[in-house]
Amino acid sequence: MQETALKGRKFTGSARAPKTYSTSRTCASKGCDTRLSQYNKREHCFTHAPTRYPRLRGRIAKVDA
Ligand SMILES: [Zn+2]
């Protein structure tokens, strides 16, 4: 069992320190008080995010003509 693998998150691609935003922002959606992370540059919480990326499981099956 490798405990080192469980230590912290793995950041890839950028060595820059994360940019911080306002510390007390909430979701821009009405009636939603979900607090946003200061590292989250979006204006909505995960639930109300305007852009959604559908998670496709596996590959899109090829259609055999
Ligand atoms: Zn929200």
N, CA, C, O and the ligand as a Tripos MOL2 file, in Angstrom:
@<TRIPOS>MOLECULE
protein
  261   259    66     0     0
PROTEIN
NO_CHARGES

@<TRIPOS>ATOM
      1 N           0.8510   -1.2060    0.0000 N.3       1 MET1
      2 CA          0.0000    0.0000    0.0000 C.3       1 MET1
      3 C           0.8760    1.2420    0.0000 C.2       1 MET1
      4 O           1.7080    1.4410    0.8850 O.2       1 MET1
      5 N           0.6730    2.0480   -0.9880 N.am      2 GLN2
      6 CA          1.5130    3.2290   -1.1240 C.3       2 GLN2
      7 C           0.7970    4.4620   -0.5970 C.2       2 GLN2
      8 O          -0.1050    4.9930   -1.2460 O.2       2 GLN2
      9 N           1.1930    4.9030    0.5520 N.am      3 GLU3
     10 CA          0.5190    6.0540    1.1650 C.3       3 GLU3
     11 C           0.8770    7.3580    0.4770 C.2       3 GLU3
     12 O           0.1330    8.3360    0.5510 O.2       3 GLU3
     13 N           1.9830    7.3640   -0.1680 N.am      4 THR4
     14 CA          2.4170    8.5880   -0.8430 C.3       4 THR4
     15 C           1.4610    8.9790   -1.9550 C.2       4 THR4
     16 O           1.3740   10.1490   -2.3260 O.2       4 THR4
     17 N           0.7540    8.0110   -2.4780 N.am      5 ALA5
     18 CA         -0.1590    8.2850   -3.5780 C.3       5 ALA5
     19 C          -1.3930    9.0390   -3.0870 C.2       5 ALA5
     20 O          -2.1260    9.6340   -3.8770 O.2       5 ALA5
     21 N          -1.6070    9.0060   -1.8040 N.am      6 LEU6
     22 CA         -2.8070    9.6370   -1.2670 C.3       6 LEU6
     23 C          -2.5340   11.0390   -0.7400 C.2       6 LEU6
     24 O          -3.4260   11.7070   -0.2180 O.2       6 LEU6
     25 N          -1.3230   11.4590   -0.8810 N.am      7 LYS7
     26 CA         -0.9500   12.7320   -0.2740 C.3       7 LYS7
     27 C          -1.2570   13.8930   -1.2050 C.2       7 LYS7
     28 O          -0.6140   14.0610   -2.2410 O.2       7 LYS7
     29 N          -2.2330   14.6800   -0.8300 N.am      8 GLY8
     30 CA         -2.5470   15.9030   -1.5660 C.3       8 GLY8
     31 C          -3.0930   15.6490   -2.9610 C.2       8 GLY8
     32 O          -3.2830   14.5130   -3.3960 O.2       8 GLY8
     33 N          -3.3280   16.7370   -3.6230 N.am      9 ARG9
     34 CA         -3.8130   16.6280   -4.9880 C.3       9 ARG9
     35 C          -2.6620   16.7450   -5.9690 C.2       9 ARG9
     36 O          -1.6080   17.3090   -5.6780 O.2       9 ARG9
     37 N          -2.8980   16.2150   -7.0840 N.am     10 LYS10
     38 CA         -1.8680   16.2570   -8.1020 C.3      10 LYS10
     39 C          -2.1700   17.3590   -9.1020 C.2      10 LYS10
     40 O          -3.1610   17.3060   -9.8290 O.2      10 LYS10
     41 N          -1.3170   18.3360   -9.1230 N.am     11 PHE11
     42 CA         -1.5170   19.4180  -10.0780 C.3      11 PHE11
     43 C          -0.6220   19.1850  -11.2820 C.2      11 PHE11
     44 O           0.5710   18.9060  -11.1640 O.2      11 PHE11
     45 N          -1.2300   19.3070  -12.4160 N.am     12 THR12
     46 CA         -0.4340   19.0860  -13.6190 C.3      12 THR12
     47 C          -0.5610   20.2650  -14.5640 C.2      12 THR12
     48 O          -1.5990   20.9250  -14.6120 O.2      12 THR12
     49 N           0.4660   20.5190  -15.2920 N.am     13 GLY13
     50 CA          0.3930   21.5130  -16.3620 C.3      13 GLY13
     51 C           0.8250   22.8980  -15.9530 C.2      13 GLY13
     52 O           1.3550   23.6360  -16.7830 O.2      13 GLY13
     53 N           0.6230   23.2810  -14.7130 N.am     14 SER14
     54 CA          0.9570   24.6380  -14.3330 C.3      14 SER14
     55 C           1.7320   24.6700  -13.0300 C.2      14 SER14
     56 O           1.3930   23.9900  -12.0620 O.2      14 SER14
     57 N           2.7620   25.4620  -13.0320 N.am     15 ALA15
     58 CA          3.5650   25.5740  -11.8210 C.3      15 ALA15
     59 C           3.2500   26.8710  -11.1010 C.2      15 ALA15
     60 O           3.8200   27.1730  -10.0530 O.2      15 ALA15
     61 N           2.3340   27.6330  -11.6790 N.am     16 ARG16
     62 CA          1.9910   28.9120  -11.0740 C.3      16 ARG16
     63 C           1.0950   28.7190   -9.8570 C.2      16 ARG16
     64 O           0.3490   27.7440   -9.7650 O.2      16 ARG16
     65 N           1.1790   29.6200   -8.9700 N.am     17 ALA17
     66 CA          0.2980   29.5550   -7.8120 C.3      17 ALA17
     67 C          -1.1180   29.8920   -8.2580 C.2      17 ALA17
     68 O          -1.3160   30.7380   -9.1290 O.2      17 ALA17
     69 N          -2.0920   29.2340   -7.6650 N.am     18 PRO18
     70 CA         -3.4780   29.4730   -8.0460 C.3      18 PRO18
     71 C          -3.9040   30.9040   -7.7330 C.2      18 PRO18
     72 O          -3.6180   31.4430   -6.6640 O.2      18 PRO18
     73 N          -4.5910   31.4950   -8.6970 N.am     19 LYS19
     74 CA         -5.0550   32.8600   -8.4860 C.3      19 LYS19
     75 C          -6.2830   32.8590   -7.5960 C.2      19 LYS19
     76 O          -7.1950   32.0490   -7.7620 O.2      19 LYS19
     77 N          -6.2840   33.7600   -6.6720 N.am     20 THR20
     78 CA         -7.4110   33.7850   -5.7440 C.3      20 THR20
     79 C          -8.4050   34.8650   -6.1480 C.2      20 THR20
     80 O          -8.0400   35.8810   -6.7390 O.2      20 THR20
     81 N          -9.6460   34.6280   -5.8220 N.am     21 TYR21
     82 CA        -10.7050   35.5850   -6.1170 C.3      21 TYR21
     83 C         -11.3450   36.0090   -4.7950 C.2      21 TYR21
     84 O         -10.8750   35.6550   -3.7140 O.2      21 TYR21
     85 N         -12.3860   36.7460   -4.9080 N.am     22 SER22
     86 CA        -13.0540   37.2000   -3.6980 C.3      22 SER22
     87 C         -13.4100   36.0160   -2.7980 C.2      22 SER22
     88 O         -13.8210   34.9570   -3.2740 O.2      22 SER22
     89 N         -13.2480   36.2090   -1.5410 N.am     23 THR23
     90 CA        -13.3960   35.0770   -0.6320 C.3      23 THR23
     91 C         -14.8310   34.8310   -0.1970 C.2      23 THR23
     92 O         -15.1420   33.7900    0.3820 O.2      23 THR23
     93 N         -15.7060   35.7970   -0.4770 N.am     24 SER24
     94 CA        -17.0660   35.6160    0.0280 C.3      24 SER24
     95 C         -18.0890   35.7440   -1.0860 C.2      24 SER24
     96 O         -19.0570   36.4950   -0.9620 O.2      24 SER24
     97 N         -17.8840   35.0310   -2.1480 N.am     25 ARG25
     98 CA        -18.8310   35.0740   -3.2490 C.3      25 ARG25
     99 C         -19.7910   33.9030   -3.1480 C.2      25 ARG25
    100 O         -19.4490   32.8240   -2.6640 O.2      25 ARG25
    101 N         -20.9840   34.1480   -3.6150 N.am     26 THR26
    102 CA        -21.9480   33.0580   -3.6610 C.3      26 THR26
    103 C         -22.4390   32.8890   -5.0880 C.2      26 THR26
    104 O         -22.1780   33.7250   -5.9530 O.2      26 THR26
    105 N         -23.1390   31.8160   -5.3170 N.am     27 CYS27
    106 CA        -23.6380   31.5170   -6.6480 C.3      27 CYS27
    107 C         -24.4960   32.6580   -7.1780 C.2      27 CYS27
    108 O         -25.2750   33.2560   -6.4360 O.2      27 CYS27
    109 N         -24.3480   32.9560   -8.4630 N.am     28 ALA28
    110 CA        -25.0760   34.0580   -9.0810 C.3      28 ALA28
    111 C         -26.5380   33.7000   -9.3420 C.2      28 ALA28
    112 O         -27.3500   34.5740   -9.6450 O.2      28 ALA28
    113 N         -26.8630   32.4460   -9.2280 N.am     29 SER29
    114 CA        -28.2370   32.0240   -9.4490 C.3      29 SER29
    115 C         -29.1200   32.4870   -8.2930 C.2      29 SER29
    116 O         -28.7250   32.4440   -7.1280 O.2      29 SER29
    117 N         -30.3260   32.9320   -8.6470 N.am     30 LYS30
    118 CA        -31.2210   33.4440   -7.6130 C.3      30 LYS30
    119 C         -31.5980   32.3530   -6.6160 C.2      30 LYS30
    120 O         -31.9250   31.2240   -6.9800 O.2      30 LYS30
    121 N         -31.5410   32.7320   -5.3720 N.am     31 GLY31
    122 CA        -31.9640   31.8090   -4.3370 C.3      31 GLY31
    123 C         -30.9320   30.7600   -3.9880 C.2      31 GLY31
    124 O         -31.1670   29.8910   -3.1490 O.2      31 GLY31
    125 N         -29.7990   30.8500   -4.6350 N.am     32 CYS32
    126 CA        -28.7640   29.8700   -4.3470 C.3      32 CYS32
    127 C         -27.6800   30.5190   -3.4990 C.2      32 CYS32
    128 O         -27.0630   31.5080   -3.8930 O.2      32 CYS32
    129 N         -27.4720   29.9550   -2.3600 N.am     33 ASP33
    130 CA        -26.4830   30.5190   -1.4370 C.3      33 ASP33
    131 C         -25.1970   29.7050   -1.4030 C.2      33 ASP33
    132 O         -24.3740   29.8230   -0.4950 O.2      33 ASP33
    133 N         -25.0660   28.9080   -2.3900 N.am     34 THR34
    134 CA        -23.8600   28.0900   -2.4240 C.3      34 THR34
    135 C         -22.6310   28.9720   -2.5210 C.2      34 THR34
    136 O         -22.5090   29.8020   -3.4220 O.2      34 THR34
    137 N         -21.7640   28.7860   -1.6170 N.am     35 ARG35
    138 CA        -20.5710   29.6050   -1.5860 C.3      35 ARG35
    139 C         -19.5420   29.0810   -2.5910 C.2      35 ARG35
    140 O         -19.3030   27.8810   -2.7200 O.2      35 ARG35
    141 N         -18.9590   30.0360   -3.2820 N.am     36 LEU36
    142 CA        -17.9890   29.6470   -4.2890 C.3      36 LEU36
    143 C         -16.5860   29.6910   -3.7210 C.2      36 LEU36
    144 O         -16.2530   30.5110   -2.8650 O.2      36 LEU36
    145 N         -15.8140   28.8180   -4.2080 N.am     37 SER37
    146 CA        -14.4260   28.7780   -3.7650 C.3      37 SER37
    147 C         -13.6860   30.0050   -4.2640 C.2      37 SER37
    148 O         -13.9570   30.5090   -5.3540 O.2      37 SER37
    149 N         -12.7720   30.4690   -3.4750 N.am     38 GLN38
    150 CA        -12.0020   31.6330   -3.9120 C.3      38 GLN38
    151 C         -11.0930   31.2700   -5.0780 C.2      38 GLN38
    152 O         -10.5220   32.1440   -5.7310 O.2      38 GLN38
    153 N         -10.9700   30.0120   -5.3250 N.am     39 TYR39
    154 CA        -10.1680   29.5660   -6.4560 C.3      39 TYR39
    155 C         -11.0430   29.3100   -7.6740 C.2      39 TYR39
    156 O         -10.5630   28.9710   -8.7550 O.2      39 TYR39
    157 N         -12.3410   29.4840   -7.4610 N.am     40 ASN40
    158 CA        -13.2820   29.2350   -8.5440 C.3      40 ASN40
    159 C         -13.6270   30.5420   -9.2230 C.2      40 ASN40
    160 O         -14.2130   31.4270   -8.5990 O.2      40 ASN40
    161 N         -13.2790   30.6770  -10.4720 N.am     41 LYS41
    162 CA        -13.4960   31.9360  -11.1800 C.3      41 LYS41
    163 C         -14.8950   32.0350  -11.7650 C.2      41 LYS41
    164 O         -15.2750   33.0730  -12.3080 O.2      41 LYS41
    165 N         -15.6480   30.9750  -11.6580 N.am     42 ARG42
    166 CA        -16.9940   30.9980  -12.2160 C.3      42 ARG42
    167 C         -17.9420   31.7660  -11.3020 C.2      42 ARG42
    168 O         -17.6510   32.0060  -10.1300 O.2      42 ARG42
    169 N         -19.0790   32.1400  -11.8700 N.am     43 GLU43
    170 CA        -20.0390   32.9170  -11.0860 C.3      43 GLU43
    171 C         -21.1440   32.0490  -10.5250 C.2      43 GLU43
    172 O         -21.9610   32.5110   -9.7290 O.2      43 GLU43
    173 N         -21.1710   30.8200  -10.9280 N.am     44 HIS44
    174 CA        -22.2080   29.9180  -10.4600 C.3      44 HIS44
    175 C         -21.5830   28.7050   -9.7810 C.2      44 HIS44
    176 O         -20.4330   28.3350  -10.0180 O.2      44 HIS44
    177 N         -22.3910   28.1210   -8.9390 N.am     45 CYS45
    178 CA        -21.9300   26.9060   -8.3000 C.3      45 CYS45
    179 C         -21.9540   25.7710   -9.3280 C.2      45 CYS45
    180 O         -22.3810   25.9520  -10.4680 O.2      45 CYS45
    181 N         -21.5080   24.6600   -8.9170 N.am     46 PHE46
    182 CA        -21.4110   23.5380   -9.8430 C.3      46 PHE46
    183 C         -22.7780   23.1730  -10.4120 C.2      46 PHE46
    184 O         -22.8950   22.7990  -11.5780 O.2      46 PHE46
    185 N         -23.7980   23.2850   -9.5880 N.am     47 THR47
    186 CA        -25.1400   22.9030  -10.0140 C.3      47 THR47
    187 C         -25.7080   23.8490  -11.0450 C.2      47 THR47
    188 O         -26.3970   23.4280  -11.9740 O.2      47 THR47
    189 N         -25.4180   25.1450  -10.8800 N.am     48 HIS48
    190 CA        -26.0110   26.1440  -11.7630 C.3      48 HIS48
    191 C         -25.0630   26.6310  -12.8470 C.2      48 HIS48
    192 O         -25.3500   27.6160  -13.5270 O.2      48 HIS48
    193 N         -23.9880   25.9800  -13.0050 N.am     49 ALA49
    194 CA        -23.0500   26.3780  -14.0460 C.3      49 ALA49
    195 C         -23.7430   26.3560  -15.4030 C.2      49 ALA49
    196 O         -24.3210   25.3380  -15.7830 O.2      49 ALA49
    197 N         -23.6940   27.4670  -16.1400 N.am     50 PRO50
    198 CA        -24.3950   27.5680  -17.4200 C.3      50 PRO50
    199 C         -23.8690   26.5880  -18.4590 C.2      50 PRO50
    200 O         -24.6260   26.0840  -19.2890 O.2      50 PRO50
    201 N         -22.6130   26.3300  -18.4090 N.am     51 THR51
    202 CA        -22.0490   25.4050  -19.3820 C.3      51 THR51
    203 C         -21.8700   24.0470  -18.7550 C.2      51 THR51
    204 O         -21.1720   23.8850  -17.7540 O.2      51 THR51
    205 N         -22.4950   23.1040  -19.3480 N.am     52 ARG52
    206 CA        -22.3810   21.7590  -18.8130 C.3      52 ARG52
    207 C         -21.6790   20.8570  -19.8110 C.2      52 ARG52
    208 O         -21.9250   20.8970  -21.0160 O.2      52 ARG52
    209 N         -20.8340   20.0810  -19.2800 N.am     53 TYR53
    210 CA        -20.1460   19.1350  -20.1330 C.3      53 TYR53
    211 C         -20.6660   17.7460  -19.8440 C.2      53 TYR53
    212 O         -20.3060   17.1270  -18.8430 O.2      53 TYR53
    213 N         -21.5030   17.2700  -20.7200 N.am     54 PRO54
    214 CA        -22.0620   15.9270  -20.5110 C.3      54 PRO54
    215 C         -20.9640   14.8900  -20.4820 C.2      54 PRO54
    216 O         -20.0750   14.8570  -21.3330 O.2      54 PRO54
    217 N         -21.0550   14.0730  -19.5080 N.am     55 ARG55
    218 CA        -20.0380   13.0390  -19.4070 C.3      55 ARG55
    219 C         -20.4530   11.8150  -20.2050 C.2      55 ARG55
    220 O         -21.4250   11.1280  -19.8920 O.2      55 ARG55
    221 N         -19.7050   11.5840  -21.2050 N.am     56 LEU56
    222 CA        -20.0080   10.4270  -22.0260 C.3      56 LEU56
    223 C         -19.1550    9.2630  -21.5640 C.2      56 LEU56
    224 O         -17.9260    9.3270  -21.5270 O.2      56 LEU56
    225 N         -19.8240    8.2500  -21.2300 N.am     57 ARG57
    226 CA        -19.0780    7.0840  -20.7850 C.3      57 ARG57
    227 C         -18.6280    6.2760  -21.9850 C.2      57 ARG57
    228 O         -19.4200    5.9200  -22.8570 O.2      57 ARG57
    229 N         -17.3890    6.0100  -22.0030 N.am     58 GLY58
    230 CA        -16.8540    5.2100  -23.1000 C.3      58 GLY58
    231 C         -16.8060    6.0070  -24.3840 C.2      58 GLY58
    232 O         -16.8890    7.2350  -24.3690 O.2      58 GLY58
    233 N         -16.6800    5.3440  -25.4320 N.am     59 ARG59
    234 CA        -16.5970    5.9960  -26.7360 C.3      59 ARG59
    235 C         -17.9510    5.9980  -27.4060 C.2      59 ARG59
    236 O         -18.8420    5.2120  -27.0860 O.2      59 ARG59
    237 N         -18.0680    6.9020  -28.3390 N.am     60 ILE60
    238 CA        -19.2860    6.9100  -29.1240 C.3      60 ILE60
    239 C         -19.1960    5.7750  -30.1510 C.2      60 ILE60
    240 O         -18.2710    5.6980  -30.9600 O.2      60 ILE60
    241 N         -20.1670    4.9330  -30.0770 N.am     61 ALA61
    242 CA        -20.1160    3.7570  -30.9410 C.3      61 ALA61
    243 C         -20.1660    4.1560  -32.4000 C.2      61 ALA61
    244 O         -20.9290    5.0320  -32.8060 O.2      61 ALA61
    245 N         -19.3580    3.5100  -33.1480 N.am     62 LYS62
    246 CA        -19.3650    3.7770  -34.5830 C.3      62 LYS62
    247 C         -20.5950    3.1430  -35.2110 C.2      62 LYS62
    248 O         -21.0140    2.0390  -34.8620 O.2      62 LYS62
    249 N         -21.1430    3.8820  -36.1390 N.am     63 VAL63
    250 CA        -22.3210    3.3470  -36.8060 C.3      63 VAL63
    251 C         -21.8960    2.6070  -38.0560 C.2      63 VAL63
    252 O         -21.3090    3.1740  -38.9770 O.2      63 VAL63
    253 N         -22.1990    1.3680  -38.0580 N.am     64 ASP64
    254 CA        -21.8360    0.5690  -39.2350 C.3      64 ASP64
    255 C         -22.8880    0.7310  -40.3090 C.2      64 ASP64
    256 O         -24.0490    0.3700  -40.1220 O.2      64 ASP64
    257 N         -22.4730    1.2750  -41.4280 N.am     65 ALA65
    258 CA        -23.4180    1.5190  -42.5050 C.3      65 ALA65
    259 C         -23.6410    0.2670  -43.3280 C.2      65 ALA65
    260 O         -24.4140    0.2880  -44.2860 O.2      65 ALA65
    261 ZN        -26.0310   27.7450   -7.4690 Zn       66 ZN66
@<TRIPOS>BOND
     1     1     2 1
     2     2     3 1
     3     3     4 2
     4     3     5 am
     5     5     6 1
     6     6     7 1
     7     7     8 2
     8     7     9 am
     9     9    10 1
    10    10    11 1
    11    11    12 2
    12    11    13 am
    13    13    14 1
    14    14    15 1
    15    15    16 2
    16    15    17 am
    17    17    18 1
    18    18    19 1
    19    19    20 2
    20    19    21 am
    21    21    22 1
    22    22    23 1
    23    23    24 2
    24    23    25 am
    25    25    26 1
    26    26    27 1
    27    27    28 2
    28    27    29 am
    29    29    30 1
    30    30    31 1
    31    31    32 2
    32    31    33 am
    33    33    34 1
    34    34    35 1
    35    35    36 2
    36    35    37 am
    37    37    38 1
    38    38    39 1
    39    39    40 2
    40    39    41 am
    41    41    42 1
    42    42    43 1
    43    43    44 2
    44    43    45 am
    45    45    46 1
    46    46    47 1
    47    47    48 2
    48    47    49 am
    49    49    50 1
    50    50    51 1
    51    51    52 2
    52    51    53 am
    53    53    54 1
    54    54    55 1
    55    55    56 2
    56    55    57 am
    57    57    58 1
    58    58    59 1
    59    59    60 2
    60    59    61 am
    61    61    62 1
    62    62    63 1
    63    63    64 2
    64    63    65 am
    65    65    66 1
    66    66    67 1
    67    67    68 2
    68    67    69 am
    69    69    70 1
    70    70    71 1
    71    71    72 2
    72    71    73 am
    73    73    74 1
    74    74    75 1
    75    75    76 2
    76    75    77 am
    77    77    78 1
    78    78    79 1
    79    79    80 2
    80    79    81 am
    81    81    82 1
    82    82    83 1
    83    83    84 2
    84    83    85 am
    85    85    86 1
    86    86    87 1
    87    87    88 2
    88    87    89 am
    89    89    90 1
    90    90    91 1
    91    91    92 2
    92    91    93 am
    93    93    94 1
    94    94    95 1
    95    95    96 2
    96    95    97 am
    97    97    98 1
    98    98    99 1
    99    99   100 2
   100    99   101 am
   101   101   102 1
   102   102   103 1
   103   103   104 2
   104   103   105 am
   105   105   106 1
   106   106   107 1
   107   107   108 2
   108   107   109 am
   109   109   110 1
   110   110   111 1
   111   111   112 2
   112   111   113 am
   113   113   114 1
   114   114   115 1
   115   115   116 2
   116   115   117 am
   117   117   118 1
   118   118   119 1
   119   119   120 2
   120   119   121 am
   121   121   122 1
   122   122   123 1
   123   123   124 2
   124   123   125 am
   125   125   126 1
   126   126   127 1
   127   127   128 2
   128   127   129 am
   129   129   130 1
   130   130   131 1
   131   131   132 2
   132   131   133 am
   133   133   134 1
   134   134   135 1
   135   135   136 2
   136   135   137 am
   137   137   138 1
   138   138   139 1
   139   139   140 2
   140   139   141 am
   141   141   142 1
   142   142   143 1
   143   143   144 2
   144   143   145 am
   145   145   146 1
   146   146   147 1
   147   147   148 2
   148   147   149 am
   149   149   150 1
   150   150   151 1
   151   151   152 2
   152   151   153 am
   153   153   154 1
   154   154   155 1
   155   155   156 2
   156   155   157 am
   157   157   158 1
   158   158   159 1
   159   159   160 2
   160   159   161 am
   161   161   162 1
   162   162   163 1
   163   163   164 2
   164   163   165 am
   165   165   166 1
   166   166   167 1
   167   167   168 2
   168   167   169 am
   169   169   170 1
   170   170   171 1
   171   171   172 2
   172   171   173 am
   173   173   174 1
   174   174   175 1
   175   175   176 2
   176   175   177 am
   177   177   178 1
   178   178   179 1
   179   179   180 2
   180   179   181 am
   181   181   182 1
   182   182   183 1
   183   183   184 2
   184   183   185 am
   185   185   186 1
   186   186   187 1
   187   187   188 2
   188   187   189 am
   189   189   190 1
   190   190   191 1
   191   191   192 2
   192   191   193 am
   193   193   194 1
   194   194   195 1
   195   195   196 2
   196   195   197 am
   197   197   198 1
   198   198   199 1
   199   199   200 2
   200   199   201 am
   201   201   202 1
   202   202   203 1
   203   203   204 2
   204   203   205 am
   205   205   206 1
   206   206   207 1
   207   207   208 2
   208   207   209 am
   209   209   210 1
   210   210   211 1
   211   211   212 2
   212   211   213 am
   213   213   214 1
   214   214   215 1
   215   215   216 2
   216   215   217 am
   217   217   218 1
   218   218   219 1
   219   219   220 2
   220   219   221 am
   221   221   222 1
   222   222   223 1
   223   223   224 2
   224   223   225 am
   225   225   226 1
   226   226   227 1
   227   227   228 2
   228   227   229 am
   229   229   230 1
   230   230   231 1
   231   231   232 2
   232   231   233 am
   233   233   234 1
   234   234   235 1
   235   235   236 2
   236   235   237 am
   237   237   238 1
   238   238   239 1
   239   239   240 2
   240   239   241 am
   241   241   242 1
   242   242   243 1
   243   243   244 2
   244   243   245 am
   245   245   246 1
   246   246   247 1
   247   247   248 2
   248   247   249 am
   249   249   250 1
   250   250   251 1
   251   251   252 2
   252   251   253 am
   253   253   254 1
   254   254   255 1
   255   255   256 2
   256   255   257 am
   257   257   258 1
   258   258   259 1
   259   259   260 2
@<TRIPOS>SUBSTRUCTURE
     1 MET1         2 RESIDUE 1 A MET
     2 GLN2         6 RESIDUE 1 A GLN
     3 GLU3        10 RESIDUE 1 A GLU
     4 THR4        14 RESIDUE 1 A THR
     5 ALA5        18 RESIDUE 1 A ALA
     6 LEU6        22 RESIDUE 1 A LEU
     7 LYS7        26 RESIDUE 1 A LYS
     8 GLY8        30 RESIDUE 1 A GLY
     9 ARG9        34 RESIDUE 1 A ARG
    10 LYS10       38 RESIDUE 1 A LYS
    11 PHE11       42 RESIDUE 1 A PHE
    12 THR12       46 RESIDUE 1 A THR
    13 GLY13       50 RESIDUE 1 A GLY
    14 SER14       54 RESIDUE 1 A SER
    15 ALA15       58 RESIDUE 1 A ALA
    16 ARG16       62 RESIDUE 1 A ARG
    17 ALA17       66 RESIDUE 1 A ALA
    18 PRO18       70 RESIDUE 1 A PRO
    19 LYS19       74 RESIDUE 1 A LYS
    20 THR20       78 RESIDUE 1 A THR
    21 TYR21       82 RESIDUE 1 A TYR
    22 SER22       86 RESIDUE 1 A SER
    23 THR23       90 RESIDUE 1 A THR
    24 SER24       94 RESIDUE 1 A SER
    25 ARG25       98 RESIDUE 1 A ARG
    26 THR26      102 RESIDUE 1 A THR
    27 CYS27      106 RESIDUE 1 A CYS
    28 ALA28      110 RESIDUE 1 A ALA
    29 SER29      114 RESIDUE 1 A SER
    30 LYS30      118 RESIDUE 1 A LYS
    31 GLY31      122 RESIDUE 1 A GLY
    32 CYS32      126 RESIDUE 1 A CYS
    33 ASP33      130 RESIDUE 1 A ASP
    34 THR34      134 RESIDUE 1 A THR
    35 ARG35      138 RESIDUE 1 A ARG
    36 LEU36      142 RESIDUE 1 A LEU
    37 SER37      146 RESIDUE 1 A SER
    38 GLN38      150 RESIDUE 1 A GLN
    39 TYR39      154 RESIDUE 1 A TYR
    40 ASN40      158 RESIDUE 1 A ASN
    41 LYS41      162 RESIDUE 1 A LYS
    42 ARG42      166 RESIDUE 1 A ARG
    43 GLU43      170 RESIDUE 1 A GLU
    44 HIS44      174 RESIDUE 1 A HIS
    45 CYS45      178 RESIDUE 1 A CYS
    46 PHE46      182 RESIDUE 1 A PHE
    47 THR47      186 RESIDUE 1 A THR
    48 HIS48      190 RESIDUE 1 A HIS
    49 ALA49      194 RESIDUE 1 A ALA
    50 PRO50      198 RESIDUE 1 A PRO
    51 THR51      202 RESIDUE 1 A THR
    52 ARG52      206 RESIDUE 1 A ARG
    53 TYR53      210 RESIDUE 1 A TYR
    54 PRO54      214 RESIDUE 1 A PRO
    55 ARG55      218 RESIDUE 1 A ARG
    56 LEU56      222 RESIDUE 1 A LEU
    57 ARG57      226 RESIDUE 1 A ARG
    58 GLY58      230 RESIDUE 1 A GLY
    59 ARG59      234 RESIDUE 1 A ARG
    60 ILE60      238 RESIDUE 1 A ILE
    61 ALA61      242 RESIDUE 1 A ALA
    62 LYS62      246 RESIDUE 1 A LYS
    63 VAL63      250 RESIDUE 1 A VAL
    64 ASP64      254 RESIDUE 1 A ASP
    65 ALA65      258 RESIDUE 1 A ALA
    66 ZN66       261 GROUP 0 **** ****
